[in-house]
Amino acid sequence: MPASPTPHSRARALPKVLLHEHLDGGLRVPTLLALLQQRGLPLPAAAGHSVDSLAAWFDANAHAGSLVKYLEGFALTVAAMASPAALERVAFEAAEDALAEGALLAEFRIAPLLFEAHGMAGEAAVEALLAGLARSPLPLGQRSGLIVCAMRHLPPEETERAAALALRYAGQGVVGFDLAGPELGFPASDHARALQQVQAGGLALTLHAGEADAAPRVLEAARLGAKRVGHGVRLADAIGTPDQALVDEAIALGLHLEVCPTSNVHTGAAASVARHPITQLWRAGVSLSYHTDNRLMSCLTQSDEAAALLAQTPLTEADLVQMALQAAAHSFLPAAPRMAVAHEIRQKAAALGVAG
């Protein structure tokens, strides 16, 4: 008699859409170690010199309860990725890994100008990343796309440089623009000019907001033109309060939240997956979906995220399928592939006996 599927195998089989994953936070551990060794870059003493010890170092940082510790890994990954071959490899492998976890469509993001400090032009970085996605199992422009990030704590002029870079590759695989980096004290409105330029050039906006700052920042992002918001979990603080109008406005605008529960726990934005605001927001009627944020930094896959939500919250498989459908609808890829993905989601869900 065949064994019953495990909860994790069920989670892995669910059809998914990945909208929020940072490429410099999602490398495979063996790939990172190989790239560091190729470039002759040192590892932190505590990280050792093996795949297992490096993986353990990331796991310890993820569970340290410190945003500073969580972010330490980015210094390693950006330095390791600073060559065309490395960037192409990382993008290709990210798409492979997303597909293996059930993603039918994936958008990946990164701040290309970060590589300038390592002697690599932003244009070269974008072209290498697009080349990796172009030969991936999620074809560029049909099942995958690249979002260019700017770092919000840098001067607005730097954001405008990133915006110009994104616009240069619009229509060639770059599908959107984002503001990442530390949120508290660095409002998106400081970068309004660049955000206007991006939209005028035909690129969509997804801005990080409402993770380390309050609920009004989510609506600030929407009023600046964002169709999606990265994280946005502090919007839940307004539910059933005098600020309920913020939630109502988000729903009326059709704003979509790219929620990353495990990452939020690791960075201190949520106490646990069980107590994460995703369920409260979902039940309030907010459009949202679940994502990894940083697979390497948080030591998880999108299937792990799905399994955690099913095990630790009241959310059901049917809820997660609906989230995937909403994510497909809010992807920045063209309408035809979005509709095709939605059809596949329903088919795969039906084959699993899950309402879609």
Sine and cosine of phi, psi and omega as CSV:
sin_phi,cos_phi,sin_psi,cos_psi,sin_omega,cos_omega
0.00,0.00,0.81,-0.59,-0.06,-1.00
-0.90,0.44,0.56,-0.83,0.01,-1.00
-0.93,0.37,0.55,-0.83,0.06,-1.00
-0.94,0.35,0.58,-0.81,0.02,-1.00
-0.90,0.45,0.63,-0.78,0.05,-1.00
-0.97,0.25,0.34,-0.94,0.05,-1.00
-0.82,0.57,-0.62,0.78,-0.02,-1.00
-0.95,0.33,-0.58,0.81,0.03,-1.00
-0.92,0.39,-0.57,0.82,0.10,-1.00
-0.90,0.44,-0.70,0.72,0.01,-1.00
-0.88,0.47,-0.63,0.77,-0.01,-1.00
-0.93,0.38,-0.53,0.85,-0.04,-1.00
-0.97,0.24,-0.32,0.95,-0.02,-1.00
-0.90,0.45,0.68,-0.74,0.06,-1.00
-0.94,0.34,0.62,-0.78,-0.12,-0.99
-0.69,-0.72,0.33,-0.94,0.18,-0.98
-0.76,-0.65,0.75,-0.66,-0.04,-1.00
-0.94,-0.34,0.91,-0.41,-0.03,-1.00
-0.93,-0.36,-0.31,0.95,-0.12,-0.99
-0.72,-0.69,1.00,-0.05,0.10,-1.00
-0.55,-0.83,0.82,-0.57,0.03,-1.00
-1.00,0.07,0.83,-0.55,-0.05,-1.00
-0.89,0.45,-0.56,0.83,0.01,-1.00
-0.98,0.18,0.00,1.00,0.09,-1.00
-0.89,-0.45,0.19,0.98,-0.13,-0.99
-0.76,-0.65,0.28,0.96,-0.03,-1.00
-0.90,0.43,0.46,-0.89,0.22,-0.98
-0.93,0.37,0.61,-0.79,-0.01,-1.00
-0.87,0.49,-0.72,0.69,0.04,-1.00
-0.86,0.50,-0.59,0.81,0.03,-1.00
-0.91,0.41,-0.72,0.69,0.01,-1.00
-0.86,0.52,-0.73,0.68,-0.01,-1.00
-0.88,0.48,-0.68,0.74,0.00,-1.00
-0.90,0.44,-0.67,0.74,-0.01,-1.00
-0.92,0.39,-0.64,0.77,0.05,-1.00
-0.89,0.46,-0.68,0.74,0.00,-1.00
-0.92,0.38,-0.63,0.77,0.02,-1.00
-0.88,0.48,-0.61,0.79,-0.04,-1.00
-1.00,-0.01,-0.01,1.00,0.00,-1.00
0.91,0.41,0.55,0.83,-0.05,-1.00
-1.00,-0.06,0.64,-0.77,-0.02,-1.00
-0.97,0.23,0.47,-0.88,0.13,-0.99
-0.98,-0.21,0.44,-0.90,0.13,-0.99
-0.84,0.54,0.58,-0.81,-0.04,-1.00
-0.81,0.59,-0.63,0.78,-0.05,-1.00
-0.95,0.31,-0.23,0.97,-0.05,-1.00
-1.00,0.09,-0.18,0.98,0.02,-1.00
0.92,0.39,-0.33,-0.94,-0.04,-1.00
-0.70,-0.71,0.41,0.91,0.03,-1.00
-0.79,-0.61,0.28,-0.96,0.04,-1.00
-0.85,0.52,-0.71,0.70,-0.04,-1.00
-0.90,0.44,-0.69,0.73,-0.03,-1.00
-0.94,0.33,-0.58,0.82,0.05,-1.00
-0.93,0.37,-0.65,0.76,0.06,-1.00
-0.89,0.46,-0.64,0.76,0.02,-1.00
-0.91,0.42,-0.58,0.82,0.03,-1.00
-0.90,0.44,-0.70,0.72,0.03,-1.00
-0.91,0.42,-0.65,0.76,0.01,-1.00
-0.89,0.46,-0.67,0.74,0.02,-1.00
-0.90,0.43,-0.66,0.75,0.02,-1.00
-0.91,0.41,-0.61,0.79,-0.01,-1.00
-0.90,0.44,-0.55,0.84,-0.08,-1.00
-0.97,-0.24,0.29,0.96,-0.03,-1.00
-0.99,0.16,-0.19,0.98,-0.02,-1.00
0.95,0.31,0.37,0.93,-0.07,-1.00
-0.73,-0.68,0.83,-0.56,0.06,-1.00
-0.89,0.45,-0.59,0.81,0.02,-1.00
-0.87,0.50,-0.73,0.69,0.01,-1.00
-0.91,0.42,-0.65,0.76,-0.01,-1.00
-0.86,0.51,-0.64,0.77,-0.10,-1.00
-0.99,0.12,-0.17,0.99,-0.02,-1.00
-0.82,0.57,-0.59,0.81,-0.09,-1.00
-0.90,0.43,-0.42,0.91,-0.05,-1.00
-0.91,0.41,-0.50,0.86,0.07,-1.00
-0.88,0.47,-0.60,0.80,0.05,-1.00
-0.93,0.36,-0.74,0.67,-0.15,-0.99
-0.94,0.35,-0.68,0.74,-0.02,-1.00
-0.89,0.45,-0.70,0.72,0.03,-1.00
-0.89,0.46,-0.65,0.76,-0.04,-1.00
-0.93,0.37,-0.52,0.85,-0.10,-1.00
-1.00,0.06,-0.04,1.00,-0.20,-0.98
-0.98,0.18,0.83,0.56,0.18,-0.98
-0.46,-0.89,0.46,-0.89,0.00,-1.00
-0.84,0.54,-0.67,0.74,-0.03,-1.00
-0.91,0.42,-0.65,0.76,-0.01,-1.00
-0.92,0.39,-0.70,0.72,-0.01,-1.00
-0.90,0.44,-0.66,0.75,0.03,-1.00
-0.89,0.45,-0.68,0.74,0.01,-1.00
-0.89,0.46,-0.71,0.71,-0.04,-1.00
-0.89,0.45,-0.69,0.73,0.00,-1.00
-0.90,0.43,-0.70,0.72,0.02,-1.00
-0.87,0.50,-0.74,0.68,-0.03,-1.00
-0.92,0.39,-0.56,0.83,0.03,-1.00
-0.88,0.47,-0.68,0.74,0.03,-1.00
-0.92,0.39,-0.65,0.76,0.08,-1.00
-0.84,0.54,-0.72,0.69,-0.05,-1.00
-0.93,0.38,-0.62,0.78,0.03,-1.00
-0.89,0.46,-0.71,0.70,0.01,-1.00
-0.88,0.47,-0.64,0.76,-0.01,-1.00
-0.89,0.46,-0.43,0.90,0.01,-1.00
-1.00,-0.07,0.13,0.99,0.09,-1.00
0.98,-0.20,0.07,1.00,0.01,-1.00
-0.96,0.27,0.78,-0.63,0.05,-1.00
-1.00,-0.10,-0.25,0.97,-0.01,-1.00
-0.46,-0.89,0.64,-0.77,-0.02,-1.00
-0.55,-0.83,0.70,-0.71,0.15,-0.99
-0.91,-0.42,0.72,-0.69,-0.03,-1.00
-0.88,-0.47,0.50,-0.86,-0.04,-1.00
-0.74,-0.67,0.40,-0.92,0.01,-1.00
-0.21,-0.98,0.36,-0.93,0.08,-1.00
-0.98,-0.20,0.99,-0.11,-0.11,-0.99
-0.88,0.47,-0.50,0.87,-0.05,-1.00
-0.94,0.35,-0.23,0.97,0.08,-1.00
-0.88,0.47,-0.41,0.91,-0.07,-1.00
-0.99,0.15,-0.18,0.98,0.05,-1.00
-0.87,0.49,-0.58,0.81,0.00,-1.00
-0.90,0.44,-0.30,0.95,0.01,-1.00
-0.96,-0.29,0.30,0.95,0.11,-0.99
1.00,0.09,0.30,0.95,-0.04,-1.00
-0.87,-0.50,0.79,-0.61,-0.01,-1.00
-0.94,0.35,0.51,-0.86,0.01,-1.00
-0.86,0.50,-0.62,0.79,0.01,-1.00
-0.88,0.48,-0.69,0.73,0.00,-1.00
-0.90,0.44,-0.60,0.80,0.02,-1.00
-0.90,0.43,-0.74,0.67,-0.02,-1.00
-0.89,0.46,-0.69,0.72,-0.03,-1.00
-0.90,0.44,-0.61,0.79,0.04,-1.00
-0.92,0.39,-0.67,0.74,0.02,-1.00
-0.90,0.44,-0.68,0.73,0.03,-1.00
-0.91,0.42,-0.59,0.81,0.04,-1.00
-0.90,0.44,-0.63,0.78,0.04,-1.00
-0.90,0.44,-0.69,0.72,0.02,-1.00
-0.94,0.35,-0.54,0.84,-0.04,-1.00
-0.90,0.44,-0.50,0.86,0.01,-1.00
-0.98,-0.22,0.26,0.97,-0.04,-1.00
-1.00,0.07,0.20,-0.98,0.04,-1.00
-0.97,0.26,-0.10,0.99,0.14,-0.99
-0.92,-0.39,1.00,-0.05,-0.19,-0.98
-0.83,0.56,0.69,-0.73,0.00,-1.00
-0.87,0.49,0.74,-0.67,0.03,-1.00
1.00,0.08,-0.27,0.96,0.03,-1.00
-0.91,-0.43,-0.70,0.72,0.00,-1.00
-0.79,-0.61,-0.04,1.00,0.06,-1.00
-0.54,-0.84,0.37,-0.93,0.03,-1.00
-0.38,-0.93,0.25,-0.97,-0.04,-1.00
-0.91,-0.42,0.73,-0.68,0.10,-1.00
-0.95,-0.30,0.81,-0.59,0.03,-1.00
-1.00,0.02,0.78,-0.63,0.02,-1.00
-0.97,-0.23,0.52,-0.85,0.27,-0.96
-0.92,-0.40,0.37,-0.93,-0.01,-1.00
-0.99,-0.16,0.89,-0.45,-0.20,-0.98
-0.94,0.35,-0.32,0.95,0.01,-1.00
-0.99,0.12,-0.12,0.99,0.05,-1.00
-1.00,0.04,0.28,-0.96,-0.02,-1.00
-0.86,0.51,0.48,-0.88,0.01,-1.00
-0.82,0.58,-0.49,0.87,0.02,-1.00
-0.88,0.47,-0.56,0.83,0.05,-1.00
-0.94,0.35,-0.59,0.81,0.07,-1.00
-0.91,0.42,-0.61,0.79,0.04,-1.00
-0.91,0.41,-0.58,0.82,0.08,-1.00
-0.90,0.44,-0.69,0.73,0.03,-1.00
-0.91,0.42,-0.62,0.79,0.02,-1.00
-0.89,0.45,-0.68,0.73,0.02,-1.00
-0.89,0.46,-0.62,0.78,0.04,-1.00
-0.90,0.44,-0.71,0.71,0.02,-1.00
-0.87,0.49,-0.69,0.72,-0.04,-1.00
-0.92,0.40,-0.51,0.86,0.02,-1.00
-0.88,0.48,-0.52,0.86,-0.06,-1.00
-0.94,-0.34,0.23,0.97,0.10,-0.99
-0.90,0.45,0.69,-0.73,-0.04,-1.00
1.00,0.09,-0.11,0.99,0.02,-1.00
-0.91,-0.41,0.18,0.98,-0.01,-1.00
0.79,-0.61,-0.35,0.94,0.13,-0.99
-0.99,0.15,0.84,-0.54,-0.14,-0.99
-0.90,-0.43,-0.16,0.99,-0.05,-1.00
-0.25,-0.97,0.04,-1.00,-0.04,-1.00
-0.67,-0.74,0.55,-0.84,-0.11,-0.99
-0.62,-0.78,0.44,-0.90,0.22,-0.97
-0.94,-0.33,0.88,-0.47,0.03,-1.00
-0.89,-0.45,-0.13,-0.99,0.00,-1.00
1.00,-0.05,-0.08,-1.00,-0.07,-1.00
-0.87,0.49,0.78,-0.62,-0.09,-1.00
-1.00,0.02,-0.73,0.68,-0.11,-0.99
-0.89,0.46,0.85,-0.53,0.00,-1.00
1.00,0.01,-0.03,1.00,-0.02,-1.00
-0.75,-0.67,0.96,0.29,-0.08,-1.00
-0.91,0.42,0.53,-0.85,0.01,-1.00
-0.88,0.48,-0.47,0.88,-0.03,-1.00
-0.88,0.47,-0.37,0.93,0.06,-1.00
-0.89,0.45,-0.33,0.94,-0.09,-1.00
-0.91,-0.42,0.44,0.90,-0.11,-0.99
-0.85,0.53,-0.63,0.78,-0.05,-1.00
-0.89,0.46,-0.73,0.68,0.02,-1.00
-0.88,0.47,-0.64,0.77,-0.01,-1.00
-0.91,0.41,-0.59,0.81,0.07,-1.00
-0.92,0.40,-0.65,0.76,0.00,-1.00
-0.88,0.47,-0.68,0.73,-0.01,-1.00
-0.88,0.47,-0.73,0.68,-0.02,-1.00
-0.92,0.40,-0.62,0.78,0.04,-1.00
-0.89,0.46,-0.48,0.88,0.02,-1.00
-1.00,0.06,0.02,1.00,0.11,-0.99
1.00,-0.09,0.15,0.99,0.05,-1.00
-1.00,-0.09,0.55,-0.84,0.02,-1.00
-1.00,0.07,0.38,-0.93,-0.01,-1.00
-0.93,-0.38,0.70,-0.71,0.27,-0.96
-0.74,-0.67,0.90,-0.43,-0.10,-0.99
-0.93,-0.37,0.68,-0.73,0.16,-0.99
-0.90,0.43,0.76,-0.65,0.02,-1.00
-0.25,-0.97,0.46,-0.89,0.10,-0.99
0.93,0.37,0.49,0.87,0.13,-0.99
-0.96,-0.29,-0.84,0.54,0.01,-1.00
-0.98,-0.21,-0.06,1.00,0.03,-1.00
-0.80,-0.60,0.05,-1.00,-0.23,-0.97
-0.99,0.16,0.16,-0.99,-0.06,-1.00
-0.79,0.62,-0.65,0.76,-0.01,-1.00
-0.85,0.53,-0.40,0.91,0.01,-1.00
-0.91,0.41,-0.48,0.88,0.03,-1.00
-0.91,0.42,-0.70,0.72,0.01,-1.00
-0.96,0.26,-0.49,0.87,0.12,-0.99
-0.85,0.53,-0.71,0.70,0.02,-1.00
-0.87,0.50,-0.70,0.72,0.00,-1.00
-0.89,0.45,-0.65,0.76,-0.01,-1.00
-0.94,0.35,-0.37,0.93,0.09,-1.00
-0.99,0.12,-0.07,1.00,0.09,-1.00
0.91,-0.41,0.00,1.00,-0.01,-1.00
-0.92,0.39,0.74,-0.67,0.10,-1.00
-1.00,-0.02,-0.40,0.92,0.06,-1.00
-0.73,-0.68,0.40,-0.92,0.05,-1.00
-0.77,-0.64,0.76,-0.65,0.08,-1.00
-0.97,0.26,0.86,-0.51,-0.02,-1.00
0.98,0.18,-1.00,-0.02,0.05,-1.00
0.95,0.32,0.22,0.98,-0.18,-0.98
-0.94,0.35,-0.39,0.92,0.00,-1.00
-0.94,0.35,-0.19,0.98,0.10,-0.99
-0.85,0.52,-0.49,0.87,0.00,-1.00
-0.89,0.46,-0.43,0.90,0.00,-1.00
-0.89,0.45,-0.35,0.94,-0.05,-1.00
-1.00,0.00,-0.21,0.98,-0.06,-1.00
-0.90,0.44,0.80,-0.60,0.04,-1.00
0.94,0.34,0.31,0.95,0.02,-1.00
-0.89,-0.46,0.04,-1.00,0.10,-0.99
-0.86,0.51,-0.25,0.97,0.04,-1.00
-1.00,-0.08,0.25,0.97,-0.01,-1.00
-0.80,0.59,-0.45,0.89,0.00,-1.00
-0.86,0.51,-0.46,0.89,0.05,-1.00
-0.91,0.42,-0.67,0.74,0.03,-1.00
-0.91,0.40,-0.70,0.72,0.00,-1.00
-0.87,0.50,-0.64,0.76,0.00,-1.00
-0.92,0.38,-0.66,0.75,0.03,-1.00
-0.87,0.50,-0.67,0.74,0.01,-1.00
-0.92,0.39,-0.69,0.72,-0.02,-1.00
-0.89,0.45,-0.56,0.83,0.01,-1.00
-0.98,0.21,-0.22,0.98,-0.08,-1.00
0.95,0.31,0.43,0.90,-0.01,-1.00
-0.90,0.43,0.70,-0.72,-0.02,-1.00
-0.93,-0.37,0.77,-0.63,0.01,-1.00
-0.99,-0.13,0.76,-0.65,0.09,-1.00
-1.00,-0.08,0.99,-0.10,-0.16,-0.99
-1.00,-0.07,0.67,-0.74,-0.05,-1.00
-0.79,-0.61,0.98,0.18,-0.18,-0.98
-0.85,0.53,-0.78,0.63,-0.06,-1.00
-0.90,0.43,-0.67,0.74,0.06,-1.00
-0.86,0.51,-0.65,0.76,0.02,-1.00
-0.88,0.47,-0.57,0.82,0.07,-1.00
-0.92,0.39,-0.70,0.72,-0.04,-1.00
-0.92,0.40,-0.51,0.86,-0.02,-1.00
-1.00,-0.10,0.01,1.00,0.07,-1.00
1.00,0.00,0.12,0.99,0.02,-1.00
-0.99,0.17,-0.25,0.97,0.06,-1.00
-0.57,-0.82,0.51,-0.86,-0.06,-1.00
-0.97,0.26,-0.55,0.83,-0.02,-1.00
-0.24,-0.97,0.23,-0.97,0.08,-1.00
-0.90,0.44,-0.63,0.78,-0.01,-1.00
-0.87,0.49,-0.58,0.82,-0.04,-1.00
-0.98,-0.18,0.18,0.98,-0.02,-1.00
-0.92,0.39,0.58,-0.82,-0.06,-1.00
-0.94,0.33,-0.03,1.00,-0.09,-1.00
-0.85,0.53,-0.65,0.76,-0.02,-1.00
-0.92,0.39,-0.69,0.72,0.01,-1.00
-0.88,0.47,-0.70,0.72,0.01,-1.00
-0.91,0.42,-0.68,0.74,-0.01,-1.00
-0.88,0.47,-0.71,0.70,-0.02,-1.00
-0.94,0.34,-0.35,0.94,0.05,-1.00
-0.99,0.15,-0.10,0.99,0.05,-1.00
1.00,-0.07,0.22,0.98,0.03,-1.00
-0.98,0.19,0.71,-0.70,0.06,-1.00
-0.95,0.30,0.79,-0.62,-0.03,-1.00
-0.34,-0.94,0.19,-0.98,0.09,-1.00
-0.47,-0.88,0.19,-0.98,-0.11,-0.99
-0.93,-0.38,0.60,-0.80,-0.12,-0.99
-0.55,-0.83,0.11,-0.99,-0.10,-1.00
-1.00,-0.01,-0.52,0.86,-0.10,-1.00
0.95,0.32,-0.95,0.32,-0.03,-1.00
-0.63,-0.78,0.99,-0.12,-0.08,-1.00
-0.87,0.49,-0.65,0.76,-0.02,-1.00
-0.95,0.32,-0.77,0.64,-0.08,-1.00
-0.90,0.44,-0.59,0.81,-0.02,-1.00
-0.99,-0.15,-0.02,1.00,0.09,-1.00
0.82,0.57,0.80,0.60,-0.01,-1.00
-0.46,-0.89,0.25,-0.97,0.13,-0.99
-0.91,-0.41,0.13,-0.99,0.05,-1.00
-0.92,0.38,-0.48,0.88,0.09,-1.00
-0.93,0.38,-0.62,0.78,0.09,-1.00
-0.86,0.51,-0.67,0.74,0.00,-1.00
-0.89,0.46,-0.70,0.71,0.03,-1.00
-0.89,0.46,-0.69,0.72,-0.01,-1.00
-0.89,0.45,-0.64,0.77,0.02,-1.00
-0.90,0.43,-0.68,0.74,0.02,-1.00
-0.90,0.44,-0.66,0.75,0.00,-1.00
-0.93,0.37,-0.55,0.84,-0.05,-1.00
-0.99,0.11,-0.51,0.86,-0.20,-0.98
-0.91,-0.41,-0.09,1.00,0.03,-1.00
-0.77,-0.64,0.16,-0.99,0.07,-1.00
-0.97,0.25,-0.04,1.00,-0.03,-1.00
-0.90,0.44,0.57,-0.82,-0.06,-1.00
-0.93,-0.36,0.16,-0.99,0.10,-1.00
-0.85,0.53,-0.63,0.78,0.02,-1.00
-0.89,0.46,-0.62,0.78,0.07,-1.00
-0.88,0.48,-0.70,0.71,-0.04,-1.00
-0.92,0.40,-0.56,0.83,0.08,-1.00
-0.91,0.41,-0.67,0.74,0.05,-1.00
-0.89,0.45,-0.60,0.80,0.06,-1.00
-0.90,0.45,-0.65,0.76,0.04,-1.00
-0.89,0.45,-0.64,0.77,0.04,-1.00
-0.90,0.43,-0.65,0.76,0.04,-1.00
-0.92,0.39,-0.61,0.79,0.04,-1.00
-0.89,0.45,-0.68,0.73,0.03,-1.00
-0.87,0.49,-0.67,0.74,-0.01,-1.00
-0.90,0.44,-0.49,0.87,-0.06,-1.00
-0.98,-0.19,0.11,0.99,0.09,-1.00
-0.88,0.47,0.43,-0.90,0.04,-1.00
-1.00,0.00,0.06,1.00,0.07,-1.00
-0.97,0.24,0.25,-0.97,-0.04,-1.00
-0.87,0.49,0.30,-0.95,-0.09,-1.00
-0.88,0.48,-0.67,0.75,-0.08,-1.00
-0.88,0.48,-0.77,0.63,0.05,-1.00
-0.91,0.42,-0.53,0.85,0.05,-1.00
-0.89,0.46,-0.68,0.74,0.01,-1.00
-0.93,0.38,-0.61,0.79,0.02,-1.00
-0.90,0.43,-0.64,0.77,0.03,-1.00
-0.91,0.42,-0.67,0.74,0.02,-1.00
-0.86,0.51,-0.65,0.76,0.04,-1.00
-0.89,0.45,-0.69,0.73,0.01,-1.00
-0.91,0.41,-0.61,0.79,0.04,-1.00
-0.86,0.51,-0.72,0.70,-0.02,-1.00
-0.91,0.42,-0.64,0.77,0.02,-1.00
-0.90,0.45,-0.74,0.67,-0.03,-1.00
-0.92,0.40,-0.61,0.79,0.04,-1.00
-0.90,0.44,-0.69,0.72,0.01,-1.00
-0.88,0.47,-0.62,0.78,0.02,-1.00
-0.90,0.43,-0.44,0.90,0.04,-1.00
-1.00,0.02,-0.08,1.00,-0.04,-1.00
0.98,0.19,0.45,0.89,-0.01,-1.00
-0.93,-0.37,0.74,-0.67,0.02,-1.00
-0.91,0.41,0.70,-0.71,-0.01,-1.00
-0.85,-0.52,0.00,0.00,0.00,0.00
